[in-house]
Amino acid sequence: MASNPSTLAGKMGKAKAKEMLFWTKDEYDKFSEAIKDKPVSFYAFEILYWTGIREGELLALERGDFDLDARKLTINKSYQRLDGEDYITSPKTEKSNRTIDLPEFLCDELADYFGMLYGLQPETRLFDISKSYLLNEMKRGAAKAGVKRIRVHSIRQQVFDYIENPDKTEESVYVSSYLCDHKTAVEDFREIHRLAMKKGNNLAHHLIQSFSTEDNITPEKALEIGEEFMRRLFPDYQYVIVVHIQPQR
């Protein structure tokens, strides 16, 4: 190389990389096969993996939230357990209320699961389990399948749920993406990984670029800098950029 691209990019705040652990599709398939001996675990993790919803949202799901004919799932509540009591609460923000498209095979699986539940009503909770149960099943299934253990909330695209979380951005989310759609980035990343026949487990890297309040950087400018940073250092790679606004203290 005639010159160092990082030099060309110049100083653009502070950047650090955080490696995120994800499963490949093959690893997830091995895990799901290992937990089929417990239907409630199998179907819970299928929903987590294929929809990307949060654990609390999964545990609050009722039969009436699913329209299998239209292949839709409505997310409008979350589950919490406080001081030994169960609570179903509304989402913190309006943006957490959403409708998710479901793949046909998942609807077929859920129809089978619903048929196993005696006296199922629209308001019946589908998963009368806890977050600790999911964690223990993660440990059990990963060990049985011989795959690495990841955090339950890393199963799908929780990294994107985090970076685009309106609670982290004071409702002002600035998003940019390249060679992918930020709403389907995990699927896009996995597909490129598959087509390239890569054997590694890393699907992505998480870069954090920060600025001092003394820099007087607007969200728009921060997004512009992030895009320039990626264009110069990683011109041929997919990416998603989200600007977080520091809350006022």
C-alpha positions in Angstrom: 0.0 0.0 0.0 1.3 3.4 -0.8 -0.2 4.9 2.3 -1.8 3.9 5.5 -5.6 4.3 5.2 -6.0 5.0 8.9 -3.7 8.1 8.3 -5.9 9.2 5.5 -9.0 8.9 7.7 -7.5 11.2 10.2 -8.4 11.5 13.8 -12.2 10.9 14.2 -12.9 10.5 17.8 -12.0 7.5 19.8 -12.7 4.0 18.4 -12.5 0.7 20.0 -13.6 -2.8 18.9 -15.8 -5.2 20.9 -16.0 -8.7 19.6 -19.5 -10.1 19.8 -20.2 -13.8 20.0 -22.8 -15.2 17.6 -23.7 -18.6 16.4 -23.5 -19.6 12.8 -26.6 -21.1 11.3 -25.0 -24.6 11.6 -24.3 -24.0 15.3 -27.9 -22.9 16.0 -29.2 -26.0 14.1 -27.1 -28.2 16.4 -28.3 -26.4 19.5 -32.0 -26.5 18.5 -31.7 -30.2 17.8 -30.2 -30.8 21.2 -33.1 -29.1 23.0 -35.9 -30.8 21.1 -36.4 -33.1 24.1 -38.1 -30.2 25.8 -40.7 -28.7 23.5 -41.2 -25.5 25.5 -37.4 -24.8 25.2 -37.3 -25.7 21.5 -40.2 -23.4 20.5 -39.0 -20.6 22.8 -35.6 -20.5 21.2 -37.0 -20.9 17.7 -39.0 -17.7 18.3 -36.0 -15.9 19.8 -33.8 -16.9 16.9 -36.1 -16.3 14.0 -37.8 -13.1 15.2 -35.1 -11.3 17.2 -37.5 -10.4 20.0 -36.2 -9.8 23.5 -36.5 -12.4 26.4 -39.0 -10.3 28.2 -41.1 -9.9 25.1 -41.0 -13.7 24.5 -42.1 -14.5 28.1 -45.1 -12.1 27.7 -46.4 -13.7 24.5 -50.0 -14.8 24.4 -51.8 -16.8 21.8 -53.7 -13.8 20.6 -50.4 -12.0 19.7 -50.0 -14.4 16.7 -51.9 -14.4 13.4 -50.6 -17.5 11.8 -52.8 -17.1 8.7 -51.3 -13.6 8.0 -47.9 -14.7 9.4 -47.7 -11.8 11.8 -46.6 -11.4 15.4 -47.6 -8.4 17.4 -45.2 -7.2 20.1 -46.9 -4.8 22.6 -45.8 -6.0 26.1 -43.0 -7.3 28.2 -42.6 -9.7 31.1 -40.7 -8.9 34.4 -40.4 -10.8 37.7 -39.9 -8.5 40.7 -39.8 -9.6 44.3 -41.2 -13.0 43.4 -44.2 -11.5 41.5 -44.9 -11.7 37.7 -45.6 -8.4 35.9 -46.7 -7.9 32.3 -45.9 -4.3 31.4 -46.2 -2.0 28.4 -43.1 -1.2 26.4 -41.0 1.8 27.6 -41.5 3.5 24.2 -43.9 3.5 21.3 -41.2 2.2 19.0 -41.1 -1.0 20.9 -44.7 -1.7 19.8 -44.2 -3.4 16.4 -45.5 -6.2 14.1 -43.1 -8.8 12.9 -43.4 -10.9 9.7 -43.1 -14.6 10.4 -41.6 -17.2 8.0 -44.0 -19.9 6.9 -42.1 -22.8 8.5 -42.1 -21.0 11.9 -45.9 -20.6 11.7 -46.2 -24.3 11.0 -44.0 -25.1 14.0 -46.1 -22.8 16.2 -49.3 -24.4 15.0 -47.9 -27.7 16.3 -46.9 -26.1 19.6 -50.3 -24.5 20.1 -51.9 -27.9 19.6 -49.9 -29.2 22.5 -51.3 -26.6 25.0 -54.5 -27.7 26.6 -57.3 -25.2 26.9 -55.4 -22.6 24.9 -57.1 -19.2 25.0 -56.2 -15.9 23.2 -54.9 -14.5 26.6 -53.0 -17.6 27.6 -49.3 -17.0 28.1 -47.3 -19.4 25.9 -44.2 -19.7 27.9 -44.7 -20.0 31.7 -41.0 -20.0 32.3 -38.3 -17.6 33.5 -35.2 -15.9 32.2 -33.1 -18.2 34.4 -34.8 -21.2 32.8 -33.7 -19.9 29.3 -30.2 -19.4 30.6 -30.0 -22.9 32.0 -31.4 -24.3 28.8 -28.8 -22.3 26.9 -26.0 -23.9 29.0 -27.6 -27.4 28.7 -28.2 -27.3 24.9 -24.8 -25.7 24.1 -23.0 -28.4 26.1 -25.1 -31.2 24.6 -24.6 -29.9 21.0 -20.9 -29.2 21.4 -21.2 -25.5 20.4 -20.0 -22.4 22.2 -22.3 -20.9 24.7 -23.5 -17.4 24.0 -25.7 -15.0 25.9 -29.4 -15.6 25.4 -29.9 -12.1 24.2 -27.1 -12.5 21.6 -29.1 -15.2 19.8 -30.5 -13.1 17.1 -29.7 -9.5 16.4 -29.7 -8.1 19.8 -26.7 -6.1 19.0 -28.9 -4.1 16.6 -31.7 -3.9 19.1 -29.2 -2.4 21.4 -27.6 0.1 19.1 -31.0 1.2 17.7 -32.7 1.3 21.1 -34.7 4.5 21.3 -34.0 4.6 25.1 -30.3 5.0 24.2 -30.9 7.7 21.7 -33.6 9.9 23.3 -35.9 9.0 20.4 -33.5 10.6 17.9 -32.0 7.7 16.1 -29.6 8.4 13.2 -29.0 5.3 11.1 -27.0 4.6 8.0 -26.2 1.3 6.3 -24.2 0.1 3.3 -24.7 -3.0 1.2 -27.5 -4.1 3.6 -30.7 -3.0 5.2 -30.3 -2.1 8.9 -33.6 -3.8 9.6 -32.3 -7.1 8.2 -28.6 -6.7 8.7 -28.1 -10.0 10.5 -29.7 -11.9 7.8 -27.7 -10.0 5.2 -24.4 -10.6 7.0 -25.2 -14.3 7.4 -26.0 -14.7 3.7 -22.7 -13.0 2.6 -20.9 -15.2 5.2 -22.5 -18.3 3.6 -21.9 -17.3 0.0 -18.2 -16.6 0.8 -18.0 -20.0 2.5 -16.2 -18.5 5.5 -15.4 -21.0 8.2 -14.9 -18.6 11.1 -17.6 -17.9 13.7 -17.3 -14.1 13.6 -20.1 -12.6 11.5 -19.4 -9.0 12.5 -17.3 -6.6 14.6 -18.7 -3.9 16.8 -16.8 -0.5 16.5 -17.6 2.3 19.0 -16.6 5.8 18.0 -17.0 8.5 20.7 -16.6 12.3 21.0 -16.1 14.7 23.8 -18.9 17.2 24.4 -16.1 19.9 23.9 -16.0 18.8 20.2 -19.5 20.2 19.7 -20.3 17.4 17.3 -24.0 17.3 16.1 -25.6 13.9 15.6 -25.7 14.6 11.8 -22.0 15.4 11.8 -21.2 12.3 13.9 -23.0 10.2 11.4 -21.2 11.8 8.5 -17.8 11.1 10.2 -18.8 7.5 10.8 -19.7 7.0 7.2 -16.4 8.6 6.1 -14.5 6.4 8.6 -16.0 3.3 7.1 -15.6 4.3 3.5 -11.9 4.9 3.9 -11.0 1.9 6.1 -13.5 -0.7 5.0 -14.7 0.3 1.5 -16.0 -3.1 0.5 -17.7 -4.2 3.7 -21.3 -4.1 4.8 -22.0 -1.9 7.8 -24.6 -0.3 9.9 -24.0 3.0 11.7 -26.2 4.3 14.5 -25.5 7.5 16.5 -26.3 7.5 20.2 -27.0 10.9 21.8 -25.5 11.3 25.2 -28.3 12.0 27.7 -28.2 15.3 29.5 -27.3 14.9 33.2 
